Structures are given as structure tokens and as C-alpha cells.
Amino acid sequence: MNRRTKTVAGAVTSAMALGMVVAGPATTAQAETGGRFYIVNKATGTCLKGNGNNKDVTLGKCAKANAFHWNTYGPGAYVNYSTGTVEYGGTICITSNGKERPVSLRTCKVGVGSGAWQLASLKNGAHTPIANSKCGYLKAFNDKVVRCGKRPANQNAGTWVIKYTL
């Protein structure tokens, strides 16, 4: 099996495991060089904003501030730069708190909801859903609150645009 076939097979398996259609996980090969990016909600035009360790992720007007900067952290984890280092772990990643609940930032480690985030592409300008096997789709609840749960009726509320325009 070649790499593309394995990636497609993995994507289909992941989508079935989630019980929803997701185009497949982004690999580091799909990420743009240069690292940091914004994650912008298509419906609201607002960006995911980290507010520090053990605090909920919110939405806000995109700004050239570390709180709005994201990067990959291993397979299926996304780190935020809203704090420097965190005691006992170094960096903080987006984590699930269960279905239809806000998402938070916690120390990047296996378990505690930080892994298993999947999206279709990390290329600049990509329009992608973001999903987690534990909580469902990442979606804008309004222009300030982001939650994880069932796919929203307004598809744009669950569609995120990747922007490397820092």
C-alpha cells in the first residue's frame, strides 16, 4: 500500500470511528512551513483564542497576539501560545470537555482529551471541519463561545479556515 492509500484508508477508518464524515486527519506533511497559524470560524469570522492553562478557549477578533496563535503538537494535537511554559508539561493544547461543552487548554499529554483532533488540511486557506473522537465537531456557538458536539445545522459554524498570515 502506498502512502496516499494508507492516508485515505486511515481517514475512512477515523471517520467511521467518529460516526461522522470527516475528510481525514491532517498529517505534518500537509502543514505549511513556518508554523504558527490562525484558526478562523467561517460563520463568525472570529478566531480561536487561548486564554491560558485550564481555561476555556473562546472566539475573538483575530489579532497578532500569542493567544490567537496555533501550531501542531504531534499527531492530532494543537498547541496554543497564550502562555509561556506550563508547570509539569511545557506547552498547552486544546482539549475536549465532553459533548456540547466548551473546549479548554491543558498541558499537552496523552489522555485528558488533548489528542485525537482531526481536520482535513492544514494548508493555508483550507476550509475544514475539526473533530474529536470524544466530543464531536468543534463549532462556534456564537461569536464568543466555541463548543464541541454534534455537527451544527449551519455548516459554516463548524467550518474553520486555516490562515498563516501572522
C-alpha positions in Angstrom: 0.0 0.0 0.0 1.4 3.4 -0.9 1.4 6.4 1.5 -1.6 8.0 -0.2 -3.6 4.8 0.0 -2.7 4.4 3.7 -3.7 8.0 4.4 -7.1 7.5 2.7 -7.7 4.2 4.5 -6.8 5.9 7.8 -9.2 8.8 7.0 -12.0 6.4 6.3 -11.4 4.4 9.4 -11.2 7.6 11.5 -14.4 9.0 10.1 -16.2 5.7 10.8 -14.9 5.7 14.4 -16.2 9.2 14.9 -19.5 8.3 13.4 -19.4 11.3 11.2 -17.9 12.3 7.9 -14.5 13.9 8.3 -12.2 14.3 5.3 -9.4 12.7 7.3 -6.6 13.7 9.7 -4.1 16.3 8.6 -0.5 15.0 8.6 2.5 17.1 9.3 3.2 16.8 5.5 0.0 18.9 5.0 1.1 21.7 7.3 2.6 24.8 5.8 6.2 25.6 6.6 6.6 28.4 9.0 4.5 27.1 11.8 2.0 29.3 13.5 -1.5 29.9 12.2 -4.9 31.3 13.0 -8.0 29.1 13.1 -10.9 31.3 11.9 -14.6 30.3 12.1 -16.2 30.7 8.7 -19.6 31.7 10.1 -18.5 34.4 12.6 -15.1 35.5 11.1 -13.6 35.3 14.6 -10.5 33.3 15.6 -9.9 30.7 18.2 -8.3 32.3 21.2 -6.5 30.6 24.0 -6.9 32.1 27.5 -4.2 30.2 29.4 -3.8 26.8 31.1 -7.0 25.2 32.4 -9.2 27.9 30.9 -11.8 27.7 28.1 -10.9 28.5 24.5 -13.0 31.4 23.2 -13.5 33.3 20.0 -12.4 36.8 19.4 -11.3 39.3 16.7 -8.1 38.0 15.2 -5.1 39.8 16.5 -1.3 39.4 16.2 -1.2 38.2 19.8 0.1 34.8 21.1 -3.4 33.9 22.3 -4.5 33.6 18.7 -1.5 31.6 17.5 -1.7 27.8 17.0 0.6 25.1 15.8 0.6 21.3 15.6 1.9 19.3 18.5 2.4 15.7 17.4 -0.4 13.8 15.7 -3.8 15.2 16.4 -2.8 17.8 19.0 -2.8 21.6 18.6 -0.8 23.9 20.8 -1.7 27.4 21.7 0.8 30.2 22.6 -1.3 32.1 25.2 1.1 31.2 28.0 4.8 30.5 28.0 5.6 27.2 29.6 3.3 25.3 31.9 4.4 23.5 35.1 4.9 19.8 34.5 4.4 19.7 30.8 5.8 22.7 28.9 3.0 23.6 26.4 -0.8 23.7 26.4 -3.1 22.1 23.8 -6.8 22.3 23.0 -8.7 19.6 24.9 -12.3 18.3 24.9 -14.5 18.5 28.0 -17.3 16.3 26.6 -20.1 16.7 24.2 -21.8 20.1 23.8 -19.4 21.7 26.2 -16.7 24.4 25.8 -13.2 23.2 24.9 -10.2 24.2 27.1 -6.4 24.4 27.1 -4.5 21.9 29.2 -0.9 20.6 29.3 -0.3 18.6 26.2 -0.2 14.9 27.1 -1.9 11.7 26.2 -5.4 11.4 27.6 -7.3 14.3 29.1 -8.9 15.0 25.7 -5.9 16.6 24.1 -5.3 14.1 21.3 -7.4 12.7 18.5 -8.3 16.1 16.9 -8.7 15.6 13.2 -9.1 18.0 10.3 -9.0 17.8 6.5 -6.0 20.1 5.8 -3.6 22.5 7.5 -2.7 24.2 4.2 -3.0 28.0 4.1 -6.6 28.9 3.3 -8.0 25.4 3.8 -11.7 25.3 4.9 -12.0 22.3 7.2 -14.1 20.7 9.9 -12.3 20.0 13.1 -13.4 17.0 15.1 -12.5 14.9 18.2 -13.5 11.3 18.8 -14.6 12.1 22.4 -16.8 15.2 21.8 -17.6 15.6 18.1 -17.2 18.7 16.0 -15.6 22.0 17.0 -18.1 24.7 16.3 -18.9 28.3 17.0 -21.9 28.6 19.4 -21.9 32.3 18.9 -19.2 35.0 18.2 -17.5 34.4 21.6 -18.2 30.8 22.6 -16.8 27.6 21.0 -18.1 24.2 21.8 -17.6 20.6 20.7 -20.6 18.5 19.8 -22.9 17.3 17.1 -22.5 18.8 13.6 -24.2 22.2 13.5 -27.2 22.8 11.2 -25.3 25.9 9.9 -22.3 24.1 8.3 -20.3 27.4 8.4 -20.4 27.3 12.2 -18.4 24.1 12.1 -16.1 25.1 9.3 -12.7 26.6 10.1 -10.3 28.4 7.9 -6.5 28.0 8.4 -4.6 31.2 7.9 -0.8 31.6 8.1 -0.9 35.4 8.0 0.8 36.1 11.3 
